[in-house]
């Protein structure tokens, strides 16, 4: 992705079309791109699901809603506020017109048989025929779902002792000690190749250390979202069949509600996995993961491909999660909302920080390890 972007930027184009440029970029590359685009003098048309990125780069928002294009001047937060205000005004106007129509129709029904009111009735019928009927504002359908509480784990969730891990001559970890305790929410930061995904694989048991030990604590129930997790879905099965196969003891109604919570509304539950988009596959995998009630979640870039609404849904679900988190993400909104610990992987070795991502930025003066202080 970085090579593809570099090739485009070196062309010095007068206009750029970027489709989800943040996907698969590490945080440092993403922030560098953000800085470049803020000073880019050409025309830029792009899609993105990163709220902070849109706020810092965009000056106009183009919304596609029900086949209509609506333009808002300003960044994403301004659009969000204006959209909410417009929806409120549309709802109020619709309700006023509905009340007026009901009143007129009631008058017509009451007096249509009376000759003394014939003229008034005809006048009101003609008036109603000329009125442009307002449609009820379209609402994004949201399905509430209450996840089962996770069983309590022991106080020590995962413990690394003198861990060494290398790929050929490249040593990722050497004599590495690390302890994750119950209800801690660690976000892992580091430049590309620093070993973020390797750390998560070791914690999840998907990879073994060359030496040393990685020990999962007592009563820990692990849930692991890997970057390749979407590739293991059976393309011949539908969304509903995938969920029913994963949870055969659950009712069809429960599984349909779960699917709806993650954006699979009505007929979408009948889609085959092979035709799902990247975002839909990620939502399906996340639904399976969270419904299984783990108390230790290991998440490797869980927001890749997710739309804004699903990201907010995921943040909401994880804010209420009573277990332990260890995760990697390049979404700064996600990092700030969910972390209470930071592990920065530096060339000199891992450095832990008390406090979450917001405190890390305030303390270091940078938003990512590979940046100079105060690069925002």
Secondary structure, 3 states (H helix, E strand, C coil): CHHHHHHHHHCCCCEEEEECCCCCCCHHHHHHHHHHHHHCCCEEEEECCCHHHHHHHCCEEEEEECCEEEEEECCHHHHHHHHHHHHHHHHHHHHHHHHHHHHHHHHHHHHCCCHHHHHHHHHHHHHHHHCCCCCCCCCCCCCCCCCCCCCCCCCEEEEEEEEEEEECCEEEEEEEEEEEECCCEEEEEECCCCCHHHHHHHHHCCCCCCEEEEEECCCCCEEEECCCHHHHCCCCCEHHHHHHHHCCCCCHHHHHHHHHHCCCCHHHHHCEHHHCCHHHHHHHHHHHHHHCCCCEEEEECCCCCCCHHHHHHHHHHHHCCCCEEEEECCCHHHHHHHCCEEEEEECCEEEEEECCHHHHHHHHCECCCCCCCCEC
